[in-house]
Amino acid sequence: MRRTLPSRVLALALLIASAPLFAADPPAPAKPLPAWEQLTPAQRETLIAPMRERWNAQPDERTRMLERAQRWQQMTPEQRQRARHGMHRWESMTPEQREQTRALFAKMRTLDQPQRKALKAQWRAMTPEERRVWVQANPAPADMPPGRPPRD
């Protein structure tokens, strides 16, 4: 009995300490935000301000920003989800991985479907060192134009 008493006291103390967590009311479900038309001018300004800052700070990028916005509007929800996923993947890449991706993308754009498939298989079989050598031999152009990656 003496051995179990401390463990029972500890268990009881933990139960009492955690009681407020279990007794508290669950948080109220988040209220859905209104449609754009129902936003206040201050809410609209909060959403638009970062874009205005980028637009004014980068005049050379305005054409590209506008083209991307127009392309985004034409995408289906599934295409937008894939684009978001790709952006998240890009953000998590190291600089070396980004360089490899640019080089691979540039090369793929010059190939037909069977050649792209063969390069993909070759790339997957390469070691990291072989990939570095391949990128040095096939660098992405510095002025690589934007565009969609080839799809299989």
N, CA, C and O of each residue as an XYZ file, in Angstrom:
608
protein
N       0.817     -1.193      0.000
C       0.000      0.000      0.000
C       0.856      1.249      0.000
O       0.509      2.248     -0.631
N       1.978      1.196      0.710
C       2.831      2.371      0.794
C       3.429      2.729     -0.561
O       3.599      3.909     -0.870
N       3.747      1.726     -1.369
C       4.332      2.009     -2.677
C       3.315      2.659     -3.620
O       3.691      3.515     -4.422
N       2.092      2.288     -3.546
C       1.084      2.826     -4.462
C       0.538      4.156     -3.988
O      -0.017      4.903     -4.793
N       0.673      4.478     -2.727
C       0.138      5.726     -2.211
C       0.765      6.940     -2.905
O       0.019      7.817     -3.340
N       2.101      7.039     -3.034
C       2.659      8.208     -3.725
C       2.201      8.295     -5.183
O       1.940      9.391     -5.680
N       2.103      7.174     -5.864
C       1.673      7.243     -7.254
C       0.211      7.646     -7.353
O      -0.185      8.344     -8.286
N      -0.598      7.201     -6.381
C      -2.020      7.607     -6.382
C      -2.154      9.090     -6.069
O      -2.987      9.778     -6.659
N      -1.349      9.577     -5.155
C      -1.389     10.997     -4.815
C      -0.962     11.824     -6.030
O      -1.574     12.848     -6.333
N       0.073     11.383     -6.713
C       0.534     12.078     -7.910
C      -0.551     12.077     -8.997
O      -0.801     13.102     -9.631
N      -1.176     10.946     -9.201
C      -2.240     10.858    -10.198
C      -3.401     11.773     -9.832
O      -3.950     12.451    -10.701
N      -3.776     11.800     -8.572
C      -4.868     12.660     -8.110
C      -4.496     14.131     -8.296
O      -5.329     14.931     -8.720
N      -3.250     14.489     -7.981
C      -2.806     15.874     -8.130
C      -2.852     16.296     -9.596
O      -3.281     17.405     -9.915
N      -2.411     15.410    -10.481
C      -2.461     15.719    -11.911
C      -3.894     15.872    -12.403
O      -4.189     16.746    -13.218
N      -4.770     15.029    -11.910
C      -6.176     15.097    -12.297
C      -6.795     16.407    -11.839
O      -7.526     17.051    -12.593
N      -6.505     16.803    -10.608
C      -7.053     18.056    -10.078
C      -6.482     19.245    -10.851
O      -7.204     20.188    -11.174
N      -5.184     19.194    -11.143
C      -4.555     20.304    -11.859
C      -5.090     20.453    -13.281
O      -5.171     21.564    -13.805
N      -5.452     19.335    -13.899
C      -5.941     19.410    -15.275
C      -7.449     19.592    -15.355
O      -7.984     19.744    -16.454
N      -8.138     19.582    -14.246
C      -9.598     19.710    -14.251
C     -10.075     20.973    -14.970
O     -11.037     20.905    -15.735
N      -9.432     22.124    -14.749
C      -9.918     23.317    -15.466
C      -9.857     23.164    -16.984
O     -10.677     23.743    -17.697
N      -8.910     22.403    -17.474
C      -8.825     22.202    -18.913
C     -10.034     21.449    -19.446
O     -10.545     21.751    -20.524
N     -10.482     20.469    -18.679
C     -11.619     19.666    -19.115
C     -12.945     20.356    -18.833
O     -13.928     20.115    -19.532
N     -12.983     21.213    -17.816
C     -14.226     21.862    -17.431
C     -14.518     23.104    -18.262
O     -15.666     23.540    -18.340
N     -13.509     23.666    -18.873
C     -13.701     24.884    -19.643
C     -14.602     24.622    -20.840
O     -14.599     23.544    -21.433
N     -15.371     25.648    -21.168
C     -16.230     25.540    -22.344
C     -15.360     25.444    -23.593
O     -14.308     26.078    -23.668
N     -15.790     24.659    -24.566
C     -15.009     24.588    -25.802
C     -15.035     25.952    -26.486
O     -16.015     26.687    -26.364
N     -13.969     26.295    -27.202
C     -13.953     27.595    -27.868
C     -15.076     27.678    -28.890
O     -15.437     26.699    -29.543
N     -15.603     28.866    -28.999
C     -16.684     29.082    -29.963
C     -16.121     28.913    -31.377
O     -14.984     29.303    -31.644
N     -16.909     28.336    -32.272
C     -16.419     28.180    -33.647
C     -16.144     29.555    -34.252
O     -16.862     30.521    -33.995
N     -15.093     29.617    -35.055
C     -14.716     30.884    -35.683
C     -15.847     31.356    -36.582
O     -16.402     30.600    -37.379
N     -16.160     32.610    -36.428
C     -17.228     33.204    -37.234
C     -16.690     33.397    -38.655
O     -15.613     33.965    -38.835
N     -17.426     32.930    -39.656
C     -16.925     33.100    -41.029
C     -16.813     34.585    -41.368
O     -17.650     35.401    -40.984
N     -15.766     34.895    -42.089
C     -15.561     36.284    -42.486
C     -16.511     36.642    -43.628
O     -16.895     35.784    -44.423
N     -16.879     37.902    -43.696
C     -17.850     38.309    -44.726
C     -17.238     38.345    -46.119
O     -16.020     38.292    -46.292
N     -18.116     38.435    -47.096
C     -17.690     38.614    -48.487
C     -16.996     39.970    -48.608
O     -17.156     40.834    -47.745
N     -16.231     40.150    -49.674
C     -15.472     41.382    -49.880
C     -16.362     42.619    -49.742
O     -15.963     43.607    -49.124
N     -17.542     42.565    -50.305
C     -18.442     43.721    -50.304
C     -18.853     44.125    -48.892
O     -19.186     45.287    -48.655
N     -18.832     43.171    -47.943
C     -19.234     43.480    -46.583
C     -18.056     43.871    -45.682
O     -18.263     44.225    -44.522
N     -16.830     43.810    -46.200
C     -15.672     44.232    -45.410
C     -15.713     45.737    -45.199
O     -16.209     46.482    -46.045
N     -15.189     46.174    -44.068
C     -15.100     47.612    -43.820
C     -13.950     48.170    -44.652
O     -13.072     47.419    -45.078
N     -13.948     49.461    -44.883
C     -12.816     50.062    -45.604
C     -11.469     49.763    -44.920
O     -10.463     49.562    -45.600
N     -11.451     49.735    -43.604
C     -10.198     49.450    -42.891
C      -9.743     48.013    -43.143
O      -8.548     47.768    -43.311
N     -10.681     47.059    -43.173
C     -10.320     45.666    -43.450
C      -9.797     45.525    -44.880
O      -8.820     44.816    -45.120
N     -10.442     46.197    -45.818
C      -9.983     46.148    -47.209
C      -8.574     46.729    -47.327
O      -7.719     46.180    -48.023
N      -8.351     47.832    -46.646
C      -7.035     48.468    -46.686
C      -5.967     47.543    -46.112
O      -4.861     47.473    -46.648
N      -6.280     46.841    -45.041
C      -5.339     45.903    -44.430
C      -4.944     44.819    -45.424
O      -3.781     44.421    -45.482
N      -5.896     44.346    -46.195
C      -5.616     43.303    -47.177
C      -4.830     43.825    -48.384
O      -3.975     43.118    -48.917
N      -5.108     45.023    -48.805
C      -4.513     45.563    -50.023
C      -3.146     46.205    -49.784
O      -2.314     46.221    -50.691
N      -2.898     46.729    -48.595
C      -1.675     47.498    -48.319
C      -0.383     46.770    -48.713
O       0.470     47.383    -49.354
N      -0.201     45.486    -48.358
C       1.063     44.828    -48.751
C       1.258     44.787    -50.268
O       2.377     44.940    -50.757
N       0.185     44.583    -50.997
C       0.294     44.534    -52.455
C       0.643     45.914    -53.005
O       1.455     46.027    -53.923
N       0.040     46.955    -52.454
C       0.344     48.321    -52.896
C       1.812     48.634    -52.651
O       2.469     49.248    -53.492
N       2.329     48.211    -51.496
C       3.739     48.458    -51.180
C       4.657     47.761    -52.182
O       5.625     48.355    -52.658
N       4.356     46.503    -52.500
C       5.167     45.779    -53.489
C       5.072     46.450    -54.854
O       6.081     46.607    -55.542
N       3.875     46.841    -55.245
C       3.651     47.475    -56.548
C       4.480     48.754    -56.663
O       5.144     48.976    -57.676
N       4.442     49.588    -55.633
C       5.169     50.858    -55.669
C       6.677     50.680    -55.521
O       7.450     51.458    -56.080
N       7.099     49.665    -54.776
C       8.529     49.460    -54.533
C       9.233     48.764    -55.694
O      10.456     48.849    -55.806
N       8.483     48.074    -56.563
C       9.095     47.293    -57.637
C       8.456     47.614    -58.996
O       7.757     46.773    -59.562
N       8.690     48.814    -59.516
C       8.051     49.167    -60.792
C       8.439     48.255    -61.946
O       7.647     48.055    -62.867
N       9.648     47.697    -61.912
C      10.070     46.795    -62.997
C       9.330     45.465    -62.966
O       9.323     44.741    -63.961
N       8.714     45.137    -61.854
C       8.010     43.861    -61.699
C       6.509     43.976    -61.930
O       5.802     42.971    -61.858
N       6.017     45.149    -62.198
C       4.568     45.358    -62.304
C       3.924     44.511    -63.391
O       2.849     43.950    -63.183
N       4.568     44.413    -64.546
C       3.994     43.602    -65.629
C       3.860     42.161    -65.185
O       2.822     41.531    -65.387
N       4.922     41.640    -64.573
C       4.909     40.251    -64.120
C       3.839     40.041    -63.040
O       3.132     39.034    -63.055
N       3.723     40.994    -62.104
C       2.711     40.873    -61.044
C       1.304     40.844    -61.630
O       0.468     40.037    -61.224
N       1.055     41.725    -62.581
C      -0.269     41.785    -63.192
C      -0.563     40.508    -63.977
O      -1.668     39.973    -63.894
N       0.419     40.016    -64.739
C       0.221     38.776    -65.498
C      -0.068     37.599    -64.562
O      -0.936     36.773    -64.845
N       0.653     37.529    -63.460
C       0.407     36.447    -62.496
C      -0.987     36.542    -61.899
O      -1.674     35.532    -61.746
N      -1.399     37.744    -61.565
C      -2.737     37.924    -60.995
C      -3.811     37.507    -61.996
O      -4.799     36.872    -61.624
N      -3.618     37.862    -63.259
C      -4.588     37.481    -64.282
C      -4.602     35.968    -64.483
O      -5.667     35.369    -64.632
N      -3.414     35.348    -64.488
C      -3.330     33.900    -64.624
C      -4.002     33.214    -63.440
O      -4.695     32.212    -63.613
N      -3.800     33.752    -62.240
C      -4.394     33.180    -61.032
C      -5.918     33.190    -61.136
O      -6.578     32.223    -60.754
N      -6.469     34.277    -61.649
C      -7.925     34.387    -61.784
C      -8.486     33.349    -62.745
O      -9.636     32.935    -62.602
N      -7.695     32.923    -63.720
C      -8.163     31.957    -64.711
C      -8.011     30.512    -64.244
O      -8.523     29.597    -64.889
N      -7.313     30.298    -63.132
C      -7.073     28.928    -62.654
C      -8.305     28.339    -61.986
O      -9.120     29.047    -61.395
N      -8.412     27.023    -62.099
C      -9.454     26.310    -61.367
C      -8.993     26.177    -59.915
O      -7.811     26.378    -59.634
N      -9.888     25.846    -58.991
C      -9.463     25.634    -57.600
C      -8.373     24.569    -57.471
O      -7.474     24.704    -56.641
N      -8.444     23.525    -58.273
C      -7.428     22.470    -58.218
C      -6.069     23.000    -58.683
O      -5.037     22.683    -58.093
N      -6.081     23.805    -59.738
C      -4.830     24.386    -60.228
C      -4.233     25.336    -59.194
O      -3.017     25.374    -59.010
N      -5.086     26.096    -58.523
C      -4.597     27.000    -57.481
C      -3.978     26.218    -56.328
O      -2.955     26.621    -55.774
N      -4.602     25.103    -55.971
C      -4.063     24.275    -54.890
C      -2.690     23.721    -55.281
O      -1.765     23.720    -54.469
N      -2.560     23.255    -56.512
C      -1.262     22.755    -56.984
C      -0.222     23.872    -56.983
O       0.934     23.644    -56.628
N      -0.627     25.070    -57.375
C       0.298     26.208    -57.380
C       0.749     26.537    -55.959
O       1.933     26.776    -55.722
N      -0.185     26.549    -55.021
C       0.173     26.804    -53.617
C       1.151     25.750    -53.116
O       2.136     26.071    -52.451
N       0.872     24.489    -53.441
C       1.754     23.397    -53.028
C       3.162     23.600    -53.604
O       4.159     23.423    -52.905
N       3.225     23.970    -54.875
C       4.518     24.217    -55.503
C       5.259     25.380    -54.853
O       6.475     25.322    -54.670
N       4.525     26.439    -54.505
C       5.158     27.581    -53.843
C       5.711     27.182    -52.482
O       6.806     27.600    -52.106
N       4.957     26.375    -51.745
C       5.437     25.910    -50.429
C       6.674     25.031    -50.598
O       7.625     25.144    -49.825
N       6.666     24.162    -51.600
C       7.847     23.322    -51.853
C       9.050     24.201    -52.180
O      10.144     23.975    -51.664
N       8.849     25.198    -53.033
C       9.938     26.089    -53.433
C      10.500     26.811    -52.205
O      11.716     26.904    -52.042
N       9.630     27.311    -51.355
C      10.069     28.042    -50.170
C      10.886     27.167    -49.229
O      11.762     27.667    -48.523
N      10.610     25.871    -49.212
C      11.327     24.985    -48.298
C      12.624     24.436    -48.890
O      13.364     23.732    -48.201
N      12.911     24.747    -50.154
C      14.129     24.244    -50.795
C      15.348     25.044    -50.345
O      15.256     26.221    -49.996
N      16.485     24.368    -50.365
C      17.759     25.044    -50.125
C      18.158     25.780    -51.401
O      17.616     25.492    -52.468
N      19.088     26.719    -51.313
C      19.542     27.387    -52.544
C      20.070     26.398    -53.584
O      19.858     26.592    -54.781
N      20.746     25.354    -53.147
C      21.259     24.361    -54.098
C      20.107     23.620    -54.783
O      20.152     23.378    -55.990
N      19.092     23.266    -54.022
C      17.937     22.588    -54.616
C      17.227     23.506    -55.613
O      16.761     23.048    -56.656
N      17.146     24.790    -55.294
C      16.512     25.729    -56.218
C      17.307     25.845    -57.517
O      16.735     25.891    -58.606
N      18.618     25.890    -57.387
C      19.464     25.959    -58.585
C      19.272     24.712    -59.441
O      19.179     24.803    -60.665
N      19.214     23.553    -58.801
C      18.993     22.307    -59.541
C      17.629     22.325    -60.220
O      17.496     21.904    -61.369
N      16.629     22.809    -59.514
C      15.276     22.850    -60.070
C      15.217     23.772    -61.278
O      14.611     23.428    -62.293
N      15.841     24.938    -61.178
C      15.867     25.869    -62.322
C      16.545     25.231    -63.536
O      16.048     25.320    -64.659
N      17.680     24.590    -63.291
C      18.422     23.969    -64.394
C      17.606     22.850    -65.030
O      17.522     22.747    -66.254
N      17.010     22.020    -64.191
C      16.208     20.905    -64.702
C      14.996     21.420    -65.476
O      14.665     20.902    -66.542
N      14.343     22.435    -64.934
C      13.182     23.030    -65.593
C      13.570     23.597    -66.961
O      12.876     23.371    -67.952
N      14.685     24.336    -67.006
C      15.123     24.933    -68.270
C      15.417     23.859    -69.309
O      15.061     24.003    -70.479
N      16.061     22.793    -68.880
C      16.377     21.706    -69.813
C      15.101     21.024    -70.289
O      14.955     20.738    -71.477
N      14.180     20.762    -69.370
C      12.925     20.082    -69.719
C      12.133     20.860    -70.757
O      11.458     20.266    -71.598
N      12.209     22.175    -70.706
C      11.454     23.004    -71.660
C      11.920     22.810    -73.089
O      11.179     23.097    -74.029
N      13.145     22.323    -73.263
C      13.689     22.154    -74.610
C      13.448     20.759    -75.171
O      13.771     20.490    -76.328
N      12.883     19.871    -74.360
C      12.744     18.471    -74.755
C      11.304     18.122    -75.117
O      10.362     18.768    -74.659
N      11.150     17.098    -75.938
C       9.803     16.584    -76.213
C       9.426     15.589    -75.102
O      10.236     15.283    -74.227
N       8.219     15.107    -75.156
C       7.682     14.242    -74.098
C       8.557     13.008    -73.793
O       8.884     12.792    -72.625
N       8.942     12.209    -74.763
C       9.774     11.039    -74.444
C      11.136     11.416    -73.847
O      11.646     10.731    -72.960
N      11.713     12.508    -74.344
C      13.002     12.943    -73.808
C      12.873     13.431    -72.360
O      13.754     13.186    -71.536
N      11.760     14.129    -72.056
C      11.533     14.579    -70.677
C      11.393     13.389    -69.745
O      11.936     13.378    -68.640
N      10.662     12.394    -70.202
C      10.461     11.195    -69.385
C      11.801     10.506    -69.112
O      12.053     10.052    -67.996
N      12.653     10.432    -70.128
C      13.964      9.803    -69.967
C      14.844     10.622    -69.015
O      15.541     10.053    -68.173
N      14.815     11.942    -69.143
C      15.613     12.780    -68.249
C      15.131     12.656    -66.804
O      15.935     12.622    -65.874
N      13.819     12.591    -66.628
C      13.266     12.403    -65.280
C      13.799     11.121    -64.646
O      14.230     11.116    -63.493
N      13.763     10.046    -65.411
C      14.250      8.762    -64.900
C      15.741      8.846    -64.593
O      16.200      8.345    -63.566
N      16.489      9.478    -65.485
C      17.926      9.633    -65.278
C      18.186     10.459    -64.016
O      19.048     10.104    -63.212
N      17.450     11.550    -63.838
C      17.625     12.438    -62.681
C      17.374     11.688    -61.380
O      18.132     11.820    -60.419
N      16.313     10.908    -61.359
C      15.970     10.167    -60.139
C      17.036      9.140    -59.780
O      17.213      8.816    -58.606
N      17.734      8.634    -60.762
C      18.769      7.629    -60.519
C      20.111      8.254    -60.128
O      21.002      7.541    -59.666
N      20.272      9.559    -60.300
C      21.548     10.223    -60.013
C      21.783     10.373    -58.512
O      20.851     10.505    -57.719
N      23.050     10.347    -58.161
C      23.448     10.662    -56.786
C      23.494     12.188    -56.656
O      23.508     12.888    -57.669
N      23.517     12.709    -55.433
C      23.623     14.165    -55.275
C      24.846     14.753    -55.991
O      24.762     15.836    -56.569
N      25.963     14.053    -55.955
C      27.165     14.551    -56.635
C      26.960     14.560    -58.155
O      27.365     15.509    -58.826
N      26.341     13.523    -58.693
C      26.067     13.484    -60.137
C      25.119     14.615    -60.538
O      25.252     15.187    -61.620
N      24.180     14.929    -59.678
C      23.263     16.030    -59.970
C      24.004     17.365    -60.008
O      23.744     18.196    -60.878
N      24.925     17.570    -59.065
C      25.706     18.810    -59.055
C      26.515     18.949    -60.351
O      26.582     20.030    -60.937
N      27.121     17.856    -60.786
C      27.897     17.871    -62.029
C      26.970     18.164    -63.209
O      27.329     18.938    -64.096
N      25.793     17.561    -63.229
C      24.836     17.774    -64.315
C      24.411     19.244    -64.360
O      24.326     19.832    -65.438
N      24.145     19.838    -63.193
C      23.720     21.246    -63.147
C      24.837     22.156    -63.649
O      24.567     23.140    -64.336
N      26.084     21.841    -63.315
C      27.206     22.648    -63.810
C      27.313     22.556    -65.330
O      27.664     23.530    -65.996
N      27.013     21.397    -65.860
C      27.079     21.214    -67.309
C      25.844     21.755    -68.027
O      25.896     22.026    -69.227
N      24.731     21.915    -67.302
C      23.463     22.357    -67.890
C      22.851     23.477    -67.044
O      21.743     23.314    -66.534
N      23.538     24.599    -66.885
C      22.998     25.652    -66.008
C      21.740     26.280    -66.601
O      21.560     26.329    -67.818
N      20.889     26.752    -65.717
C      19.704     27.478    -66.169
C      20.143     28.845    -66.678
O      21.048     29.451    -66.103
N      19.523     29.341    -67.741
C      19.879     30.678    -68.216
C      19.547     31.717    -67.144
O      18.560     31.577    -66.422
N      20.356     32.734    -67.046
C      20.146     33.776    -66.035
C      18.826     34.511    -66.256
O      18.192     34.963    -65.303
N      18.426     34.624    -67.493
C      17.194     35.351    -67.826
C      16.065     34.398    -68.218
O      15.259     34.708    -69.095
N      16.013     33.252    -67.569
C      15.015     32.243    -67.912
C      13.611     32.836    -67.820
O      13.220     33.322    -66.758
N      12.851     32.806    -68.908
C      11.516     33.403    -68.892
C      10.565     32.583    -68.033
O      10.712     31.366    -67.923
N       9.583     33.253    -67.420
C       8.618     32.497    -66.624
C       7.743     31.636    -67.530
O       7.557     31.941    -68.709
N       7.230     30.595    -66.981
C       6.354     29.725    -67.754
C       6.005     28.498    -66.957
O       6.577     28.245    -65.897
N       5.085     27.756    -67.457
C       4.662     26.535    -66.785
C       5.673     25.433    -67.005
O       6.223     25.299    -68.099
N       5.923     24.645    -65.979
C       6.809     23.508    -66.182
C       6.134     22.475    -67.079
O       4.907     22.389    -67.110
N       6.913     21.705    -67.797
C       6.309     20.658    -68.653
C       5.585     19.637    -67.791
O       6.042     19.305    -66.698
N       4.478     19.150    -68.272
C       3.686     18.150    -67.538
C       3.703     16.841    -68.296
O       3.608     16.817    -69.524
N       3.824     15.764    -67.566
C       3.756     14.427    -68.189
C       2.354     13.910    -68.158
O       2.093     12.805    -68.632
